[in-house]
Amino acid sequence: MRDASPQQTPQAIHLRDYTPFPFHVAHVGLTFWLAPQATRVRSEIRFEPKGPKSDLRLDGEALKLVSAAIDDVPLDLALDDTGVTVPAASLPDRPFTWTAEVEINPSENTALEGLYMSKGMYCTQCEAEGFRKITLYPDRPDVMAPFDVTIHADPSGSTPVLLSNGNPTGDGTWHDPWPKPAYLFALVAGELVAVEDSFTTRSGRDVALKIWVRPGDEGKCAYAMDALKRSMRWDETEYGREYDLDIFQIVAVDDFNMGAMENKGLNIFNSKYVLASPETATDRDYELIEGIIAHEYFHNWTGNRITCRDWFQLCLKEGLTVFRDQQFSGDMRSHAVKRIEDVLQLRARQFREDAGPLAHPVRPESYIEINNFYTATVYEKGAEVIGMLRTLIGPEAYRKGCDLYFDRHDGQACTIEDWIKVFEDATGTDLNQFALWYRQAGTPRVDVSEAWSAKEGGGTYTLTFRQETPRTPGQADKDPQVIPLRTGLLARDGRELIPEQVLELTERTQSFRFTDLPERPIPSLNRGFSAPIVLTRADSTEDRLIRFAHDSDPFNRFEAGRTLSKTVLIKMLTDGSEAPAAYLDALHAVATDDTLDPAFRALALALPSEDDLAQTLAEGDQTPDPVAIHTTRRALLRAVAAHMEPVLDPLYDAMAVPGPYTPEAQAAGKRALRSTALRLLSERDGGARAKAQFAAADNMTEQLSAFSSLLGIGQGAAATDAFYAQWSADRLVMDKWFSLQVSLAAPEDAVTTCKRLTEHADFDWKNPNRFRSTLGALAMNPAGFHDPSGDGYTLFADWLIRLDALNPQTTARMSTAFETWRRYDENRQTRIRIELERIAGTPGLSRDTTEMVGRILRA
């Protein structure tokens, strides 16, 4: 669905211009008469003036106004492009009821915002500003009201299940007693079946649980239901938050722009984050289902009961809820492994964002299209800021502050200042400087130098830190920020010389002294990645090897190995040297250390991604060559495989998990390490083991591991055909089939493979999952996407232009594949600029994509 006025110059909205809505909304009543092309929506809204008479501005897009009235007195109104204004002169001085009836066309709503249809099912997505495509309303998060909803099915009888927020009060009627903003409204209607269970809260209330799916998918909901119940219990235990309705429902939807949506009492999920069976879902799928189920449930308090005053405060609900779901997943699985995975994602997405034209503060100061600020900075960096706060004040004070936040602000629409204030009040701590993390964009760089003064009876060791945050768009000069660094000092044999401390950086340059040490220590800095920074230190290879072998902090042990790998890869790139024996021996030692968690060993043995290495080179003012990086990384993989060949078969066999498949963490960790061993074995045996595993696999994790290994060595043709023959009827598994072929294609074949698959009969480009699994996979193949010919850029831009006319939100988000274009050579920059300008010059380009491409071009 196109914007109403795509040719107008988009106007920025600024935080500084916020003004409260001049009316209180006491109640909302909605009645729907569903029909695919002509759904009627009647709204009855009780408004109460807050002060002097004011115009009533209601948002509305793509609506046909049938009638409008105030207190049953008809109004003669004309809609403009974005809604309607009722002049103050037409309004009474007392509370009044606005009544309107509009008509909308769900079947033509390809943008998947507002009310739309997904394969015959009615579905809504209202965050951030989709409710205005359903009816006329003050569509802003600080307007909160209880809702009553009545849904009438279309005459065909194809929608027997009628769902909305809150508690059911009769056939097709729903009452949500908790005031909520319109972005949390939800409606689903269609032919669905429910998997049912129940949960007893800590106060003894029974809550009905239902997961609604299409007929035939009932057998794939057990893990999602189990994850939901564990989330509910965890939130009671860790945050004291109890669920507050009689029923909690989840609906799995095939066509969905996001991962999931936390609508009050009726969460709507992309089906890939609900449906799972051992045969069709990988360990990673199960992990994501667990985490996303938890995330959306946790929003019930951090987002729903307490919401955002305005969309600039998006990180208030998302950063906090991401942090909460990370805590939950760590408790359910392994905190060490979870932390490493989260940091890898942060660096791959958010650090990249911070280093390019799309950099923005955790709380932006302005936006043109709010959908474009559902970013890694808001989510992942927002979560890191919460984690730093907890590190600074301690777990007990953090819980105390959270309790005060819930008590003080329940039922309110809040700001970051409200969040900060409760912790200041709860702990007596001045957090004014800490709040800079919400206002300043960019990843701080912290350079570390050290000095050692040896004396009889104990030496003095001094660490000096200098912090600086690079320039970002709109922000040239940055003030020093509060940076908590969890720190340990190691002896040469790995012993801890001092208890771990939190060093709190608050100045641009700051030193810390440690006295009476028996030997010069090896510093273990930023343990657990306690602050989202780039830390530089002129440490030696020997020091890194010691940390890789002995550091008691799992993250820093992993980090030492990752730094060693990058150093080796960069040296191989620059002078053609071979991987040193000491490095290969260190990997061998980790691989065979049975005292380590298999999941940790799998992560420690994985080489840095091609994009990670490109970013590292760019940070060092070197121009990365994606093809050379790919070739060099493959050469190192072969060297590791050759060095470890004697132990790979035993390791592969030892990590076999007997018995029926289970997604629990211990078994998943073993399969992860087995998959790592298989990938290395495939470099030595031509895929013999992988072919055998592919044929014998009884679960998707092992089948996909074998498939990936074969594609990685260019031996995947037979497996590709066999996989398709087996799974062509399963839409979610087929997304994996599309994705792996493109993302693992050889650089010279990636564009051809992607283009061929876009011509495949099963390529449904209107489905966001399928589009991302194919075109998104091309962007995840750096050497292929950045082929010097520029063919990857052209193909990608062709499809973005085509998709933008139907789904601007997905288009805009995928355009970020071009955000790093300035890091590459002149030829690649020129070719990317041509495509960006072609996109920007497309007639009728959406506001979403116009903003994103414009920001990227202005880099």
N, C-alpha and C positions, 0 to 999 in steps of 0.2 A: 504494500500500500504506500503510495507516494505521499509526501508532505503536501499540505494544502497549497503552499506558495513556495515551491522549490527555487524559484529564480530570485527571490528577495535575499538581500544580504543578511545573513544570520546575525542576530544581536546577542551579545554576551549578557549573562546574568551575573551579578556581583553579590558576594556575601554582605558587603557593606550596605547594600540597598534593602536588606530584609525589613519588612514591616509586618506586624501581626495581621491576621485576617480580622476584619472588623465585626464579624458575627460569630456567635457560638452556635454549633450545630447540635441540637439536643437529641435528634433521632432521625434515622434514615429508614424509609420503607421502600423496597424495590419489588416490582412485579414484572416477570418476564413471560412473554409469549414466544416461545422458541420456534423459529423457522429458518432454514438455511440461508435464504436470500432476503428475508424481511422479518427479522426479529423485532418485536415491539418491547420497549422498556418504559415502564411507568415509574416515576420517582415521586415520593412524597417526603419532603425534607422540612424539618422544623428548625427555623432560624430564630436566634435571639440576638438582637443588637447589643454590642458591647459598649457603645458610646454614642456620640453624636451621629446623626443621620449620615449614611454613606451609600455610594453606589454598591450594588451587589454584582460582583463579577464571577461568572461561572465558566469553567473551562469546558470545551467541547470540540471534538474534531471528527470528521467523517460521519456526522450525524444528520439525519433528516428530522427536523422539528415538526411534530404533528400538532402539539398544543402546549400551552403553558398558562399557569394561573397562579395567583396569590390569594390564599383564603377563598378559593373557588371563583374568584373574579378573573375572567380570561384576560390575557395580555396579548398584544400584537407586537411580537418581537421578530427581529431578523438576526440570524447568526452571522458572525464574521468568520474569518479563517480559523480562529482559535477559541471561539465560544460566544458568549453573549453578555452584555451589560444591561442590568435593570437599573434605570436611574433612581437615585435616592428619592426623587419626587413621587415615584410610583410605589414606594414602600411605606408601610405603616410604622409608627413610632414604637410599636410593641412587638412581641414575638409573633411570628406568622408562619404559615405553611406554604412552601413553594411546591407546586405540582407541575410535572411536565411529562409528556409522552414523546418518545423519539423512536425512530426506526433505524436499524443498522443491518449490515449485510455480512454475517460471519463467514460465509463461503468465499467471499472475495478478499478476506483479510489475510493476505499472505505474509504480512509483516509479523504475525504472531504476537501482536500486542492488542490488548482489549479482549473482546470476545471473538474467537475464531473457531474454525473447525479443523480437527485432526483426524483424518480418515473416518469421517462420519460422526465423530464425537465433538460435542461443544466443550470448549475449554477457555479459560481466561488466563491472561498474564497482565497484571496491572502495575507492577513495579517497573520503571519508576512513575511514568505518567500515562499508563494505559487506560485508567478508569475513565478518562475524558473521552475515550472512544466507545464508551458504553452508554453514558448519559451525561447530562449537564451537571457539573458539580465543582465545588472548590477543590480541585485535585492537587492538594499539597499536604505534606505529612503532618503539619501542625494542626490540621482540622480533624478531630477525632470524635467519633459518635458510635453509639450502638446501632446495629443494623437488624432489620427484619426483612426476610427475603421470601418471596413466593415464586415458584417456577411452574409454568404450565408447559407440558410437552407438546411438540409439534404433532399434528393429527396423524402422521404416518405410523406412530407407535414405535419408532426406532430408538427412542430415548427413555427406556423404562426406569433408569436410575437418574435421580435429580438431586444434586448435592450443592450445598453452599456452606458458608462459615457457621460455626456455633453449634447449638444443639437442635436436633430435629423436633419440630412441634406438630407435625402432621404430614400428610402426603404432599411432598414438594415444598414444605414451608420450613424455614430455619430462623432461629433467634440467636444472635450473638450479643450477650449482655455486656461484653467488655468494649468500651470505646476504642475504636481503631481508625486509622487513616484509610483513605480509599485505596491506597496501593496494596493493602492487605485483603481486599475483597477477592472472593473466588467463587466461581460457578463451574460445575462440570455436569454434563448430561450426556448419556449415551448408553450403549449396551455394554454393561460392565458386570463383573462378578467380584465379590468381596472375599478376601481371606481374613478371618476374624479371630480375635484374641481379646484378652482383657488385662488390665493392670490395676493393682491396688496401691493407692498412694500411701505415704507414711501416716496420713491422718485417717486412713481407713476407707477412703472413697474408692468405689470401683469405676474405672474408666473403660469404656468400650473402645477397642482398637480395630480399625478396618483398613486394609490395603486393597484398593480397587484396581483391577487390571482387566484387560480384554480376555474374553473366554479363551481358554487354552494356556494362559500364562499363570494359572493359579499355583502350579508346582514350583514356581521360581520366586516365591515371596518369603520363604521361611527365614532366610538370613536377614532380610530387611526387617521383618517383624521382631526377630531376636535383637537386632541392633537397636530398634526403637525402644524396646523394654529396658535394655541395658542403659540407654541414654537417659530415660526417665528416672531410673533409680540413681544413676550417677549424679544427675543435676540436683536431686534431693540431698544426696550425701555431701557433695563437694561445694555446692553453692546455696543449699537450703531452699531450692526452688521447686515447688510442687505444681503439677498441672492443674488447670483451673476450669475445665469444661467437663461435661459428661462423656464426651466422645472425642477421639483424635483419629483423623482420617488422612490417608495418603492416596493419591491417584497417580498411576503411571501413564505418561503421555508420550507418544512417539515423536510428535513435531513440537519441539520446545527449544527456544533460543538459549536458555540457560541450563545449569545443572539441575536446579530445583528452586522452589519458591515457598517461603515460610508462611503463607496465608494463614490467618488465625484459625486453628482447628482443622484446616483442610489444606494440607501441603500438596502442591502439585510438583511432580518430579518428571524429569527426563527419564524415560523407561530404562535407560542404560544404568541408572543409579538405583534401581529397585530390583530388576529381574536378574536372578542368578541361579545357576545350577552347576554342579561340578563339571558337567559336559560342555557347558556353554560360556562359563565365566572363569577368568583367571584369578589367581591370588590377588593381583592388583585390583581387579574389579571388586572383589569382596572387600578389600581394604577401603576403596573409595565409597562403596555403598555404606559401610559402617560409619565412615567419617562424615559423609554428606547427610545421611539420616540424622546423625547427632547434631550437625550444624543447624539444620532447619528446625529440629525440635528445640534446640537451645535458644533459638530466636524467640520462642514463646515469651521469654522474659527480656532478653537483650535484643530488642527490635520491635516486639509487639506490645507487651505491657508497658515498656518504656521505649519510645520510638524517637525519631529524629525531628528536631524543630524544622529543619529545612534540609535540602539535599546536600548542602555543603558539609553537613554533619554525618555523611554516609559512613565514615569510618567509625563513628560512635557505636553503631550496631554491628558493622561487618568486621572491623578489626577485633573487637571484643569477642564476637562469636567465633571467629576463626581461632583465636587464642584458646577459647574454651573447647572447641572440637579437637584442637591439637593436644590439649591436656588429656581429654578423654581417650583419644587414640593411643597416646603414650601409656595410659593406665591399662588399656585393653591389650596392648601388644608389647612394645619395647620402647622406653623413652629415648634410649640412645639411638636406635635405628630411626625412630620417628623424627628425632631432631635433625639427624643427618639428611633425611629425605626432605624435610621442610626447608633446610638451608639450601640444598641443591636447587629446589624449585624457586626459592627467593632469588638466588643469584641468576638463574636462567631467565627469569621473567622480570623481577622487580629491579635488580641491578641494571639490567639491560635497559629498562624503562628510564631509570634515573640517569643513565649515561647518554640519553638521546633527546630528540626533540619533543618527546611526549612526557618528559619529566614534570612532575607537579608535586606540591606538598601533599601529605597524608590528608589534610583538609584543604582542598583547593579554595582559591579566592574568587574564581569565576569559572563559568562554563557556558557553552552554547547549547550543547545537547547532553543532558545528564546521563544518558545511556553510555556515553563515552568515558565516564568516570567510574565505571565498574572495573577497576584496574587492579593490577598486582600491588600497586602502591597503597591503594585504599585497603585492600584485603590483607595481603601478606605483610607489608610493612606496618600497616595498622596493627596487626597482631604482634609484631616484634616490639612495637612501642608499649603495648600492654605488658609483654614479657619483661621488658626493661624496668617498668614501674614495679612489678612484683619483685624483681631482683633487688632493686634499690631499697624498698621498704620492708621486704621479707614476706613470707607466705601468710603469717598470722595477721599482719597489718593489712595485707592485700585483701584477705577475707573480711576483715572488719570494715574496710572501705567499701567493698562490694555490698555488704549487708546494709550499710548506710545508704548507698546508692539506690538499692531496691526500696528501702523504707521511705526515703525522701521523695523519690521521683516516680513511684508507681502511678501509672495512668497519665503520664506527662510526655510531652514532646520536648526533648532536651538538646543541649549543646555540649561540645567538648569542654567548655568552661564549667558546666555543671558536673561533668565527670571528674575533672581535675579537683574541683572544690571539695568534693566529698572526701577525697584522700588527704587533702590538706587539713580538713576538719577532723578526720579520723586519726591522723598521725601527728599533727602539728608541724608538718614538713612544708617548707616553701617550695612549690613545684613550678614557679614562674619560668625558670630557665628550662626545666624539663619540657614545658609546653612548646618549646621551639621545635621539637620533633614533629609537631602537628603543622607548623607554619613554614618550615624551611624545606625546600626540595633538595634532592641530591643525596648521594651516599657519602658520608664523611670518610676522608682518608686520614688514617692515623699512622704516622711514621714513628718508629721506636728506635732509640739508640740506648746503649748500655755501657756501663763503666764498672770496673772491678778493681777494688783496692785490697790487696792481700795483706793481712797482718797476723802476727802470731796470736793464736787463740781465737781467730775468726775474722773473716774479711767482710767488707762492706760492698754491697752490690746496689747499683743505682740504675733505675729505668727512667728514661726521659721520653715523654710522649709529646708529639706535636700534631694537633688536629687541624684539618682544613677541609671545607666542603666546596667542591668545584662550582663554578658558575652554572646556572641552569636557566632556561627560558624565563625571563621576567624577574630573575633574582641574581644579581651580580655578587653582592657581598653578603657573607653569612657570618653570624655570630657563633662563638663556641657553644657547643651543646653539652648536655650532661651525658656522659658515656660510661656505663658501668662495665668494667672488665673483670670477670672472674679470672683469677690468676693463681697459678701454682709455680713453684720453683723446683726443678728436678736435679738430682745428682746424676753423674754419668752412668750409674747403674740403674737409673729409673726411680730411685727412692724419692719420696717427697721431703724436701728440706724444710718446708714450712707448711702449716695448715693453709688450705686454700683461702684466699682473701678476695674481696671485691674492691678493686681500685676505682674510685669515682673521679673521672676526668671532668673538670668544669672550666678549665682555662685553655687558652690556645696552646700554651706550652706548660708542661707540668712534670715534676719529677717525684719519684718515690724511692726511698732508701730502705734497704734490708741489711741489718747488721748481724754480726756474730755467726756468719755462715762458715761451715767447715771447708767449702770448696766453691769455686766459681760455678754458679748454677746455669742450667738451661731453662729459660723461661717458657712456661706454658700459658699463653696469653689468650684472652677472650674465650675462655673455656665454655663449652656448650653454646658457642656463638652468642654470648650474652648481649652483644650489641651488633646491629646490622651495619658493619663498617668494612672498609678495605684496610687491612692491617699490613704494613710493610716493615720488614726487619731484615737486616743483612746477616741472617743466620747461615751456618755452614751446612753442607750436606750431611756431615757427621751428626750434627745436632738434630737434623730432621729425621735421620735414621734412628736415633735414640728415641725420639718422641714417637715415631711410628711403631717402634718395638715395645715401648714401656709406658707411655703416658697413661695415667690412670683415668684421664678424662676421655671417654670414647670419641667425642667429636674431635678433639684435638689430635687424637691418635689417627683418626681418619684424615683429618686436614693435613697432617704431616705427609701421609702417603700421597694425597692428592697433589700437594705442592711438589713433591719429588717427581711425580708423573709429569706434571706440567714442565718442570725444569728439563727433564729428559726429552720430552717432545719438542720443546723450543730449541734445544741444542741440536737435535736431529734435523729440525727444519732449517736451521741457520748454517750448520757446517757439515751436515751429512754424517755425523758421528753415529755410533751404535749405542744401544742401551748399555750402561755400565753394569758390571756383574753385581756390585753391591746393591743396586736397585732391584735387579731381578731376584737376588737372594732374599731381599726383604719381602717381596711379594710372595715368594715361595714359603717363607716362614709364616706369614699370616695365613696363607691357604691351608697349611698343614697344622695350624695351632687349634687343637680340638677344645681348648679351654674358652675359645671365643665363640660368640653367638654366630651360627651360620649366616644369618641375615647380615650381620656386620661384616663378616668375611667377604660376602658377595659384593657389598658396597665398596669395601676397601680394595678389591681386585679390579673393579670397573675402572676403565680409563676415562679421563675427562672427555666430555662431549666435544664435538667439533665446534659448536657455537661457543662453548665455555673457553676453549683455547683461543678462538678468534677474539673474544672479548678481552682475554688476558693480554694478547698481543697488542690490541688497540690501546689498552690502558698503559702499555709500555711504549706508546708512540710508534708502534710498528704496524705496517699495513698487512692484514691477514690475507692469504691466498687460500680460499676455501678448498680448492682442488688439491693443493699441496698439503694442506692440513689433513685432508682425508687420506691421502696416500701415506703420509708419515704416520698417522694414527694406526692405519692398517699394518704398517711395517712393525710398529711397536707391539701390536697385538700378536703378530706372528712370532716376534722375538720372545714374548712372554710365554706363548704356547710351546715353543721349542725348549725353553729353559725348564718349564714345569712338566714336560711330557711324562717323565717317569711317575709323577704322582697324580696325573689327571684321571687315569682310569680308576685307581683306587678311590680317589676323592668322589668321582662320579657315582661309583657303586655305593660308597658309604652314605651318600646323601639320599639314596632311595627311601621313600616313605612307604612302609608296608601298610596293608589294609586299605579300607575304603577311604576316599578323599575326605579330608577335613580342612576348612580354611583357617583353622587356628594358627596362631603366630609361629609356634615351633615348627610345625609341618611346613608352613609357607616359607620359613627361613631356609629349611633344608632344600626345598625345591628351587629357591633362588640361587643357592650356592651350586646345586647340581646343574642348573641352567648355565651358570658362568663357566663351569667345567666343560659342559657340552660345547659351548661356543669356542672355547680354546681347543678342545679336541677336534672340532670340525676343521680347524686350520691345519691339523696334522693328518687326519684320516680321510679327508675329502668328503666328509659328511656321512660316513658309514654308520656311526653311532646315532646321528641325528635321524637318518632314514629309518633305522630300527625303532627309535623312540617314537617317531611320528606314526608309524604303523601300529605300535602297541599301546599308545597313550589311551588312558581311560578318563582323562580329565583335560580341560582346555588349557590349563597352565602348561602341562607337559607337551601337549600337541603344538601349542603356539611357540613354545621354546624351541622345539625341533624345527618347526617351520621357519622361524626367524633365523636360526643357525644356518639352515640350507640357503635361504635367500642371501644371507650375509656372505657366503662364499660363492654365490652365483650358481648354485645347484638346486634351485627351488622350483623348476618348471613342473616336474611331476607332482610335487607336493601342492603346488598352486592349483592344478586341475583337480586333484583328489580332494582338497579342502573345499573347493567350490561345489563339487558333486555331493559332498557330505552335508554342507551347511547352507546351501543356496536358499533354503526356505526360512532361515532364521535371520531376521533383519539386523540384530545386534552383532551376531557373529560375523555377518557379511561386512559390517563396518570394519572389523579387524582385517578381513581379507583385502579390502581396498587399501587400507592404511599401510599395512606392512609391505605390500608390493611397491608402493611409491616411496615410502620413507627409507627402505633398505635397497632400493635400486642403485646400481652402479651410477656414478655421476653422469656418465655419458648416456645412460638410458633413462634417467629419472623423468625428464620432460616427456619423452616419447611414451613411457609407461603411464604417466599421469593422463596424457591426452587420450591414449587408448582406453583407459578406464572411464574417462568422462563420456566416451561413446558406447560404453557397455549398457546392455538393456537394464541392468539393475542399478545404474547410477541415477538416483532421484535427487537432482540438484536442488529441489525445493525443500528437501528435508535437511535441517541444519546438521544433524549427525553425519549423514552421508556426504554432504558437501565438505565438512571439516575433515572427515576421514580420508578424503581424496585430495582436494586442493590444499588443505591444511598440512597434509602429509608431505606435499612437495616443499613447502616452506620449512619443514623439519628435516629435510635432506639438504643441508647447506651447500655441499659441493655440486649437487644437481641443480638446485634452485639458482645458485650463483654461477652457473656455467657462463664462461666469458661471452658466448654468443648472445646472451640476453633472452634466449627463447623461454626460459623459465619465468622471467619477469613478464613477458608478453602474454603467455598463457594465463598466468595468475591474474593479471590486470583484465584480460578479456572476461574472465569469469566473475571478477568483482563487479565490473560494469553491468554484467547481465543480472547478477544477483541483487544489486542495489535497487533495481526497479521493483523488486518483490519484497526483499527483506533487508532494509537498511541497517538494522542493528547488527546482524551477523556480518554484513559486509564491512561495516566500520571497524568492528573488532578484528577481523581478519586482515584488514589493511595494515595492521601493525607489523606484519611480516617485513615491511619495507623500512621500519623505523631505524635500523642500524646502517642505512645506506652510506652514510658519511664515513664509515670506518674502512671502506673498500677503495680499490684503485680507481683511477680516473675513468677507465673504460666502463667499469661496472656502475660507477656513480652516474655517468652520462646516460647509460641505458635505463637505469632505474628512474632517473629524473624524467626521461621521455615518457615512461609509463605513468608516473605519478601525475604529470601534467595532462596526459591523455584522460586519466580518470577524472581529474579536477575539471577538465573542460567538457565533460559529458553533459549534454542538455538534460535538465531536470534532475541532476544528481541530488540525492537526499541531503538533508541538513546534517545527519549523522556522519556520513562519509565525507561531505564537504569539510567539516570541521577537522576530522582526523587527517585527511590527506593534506589539508592546508597547513596544519601544525607540523607534519613530517617534512613538507617541502620547505618550510621556513627555517629548518635546522641550519 
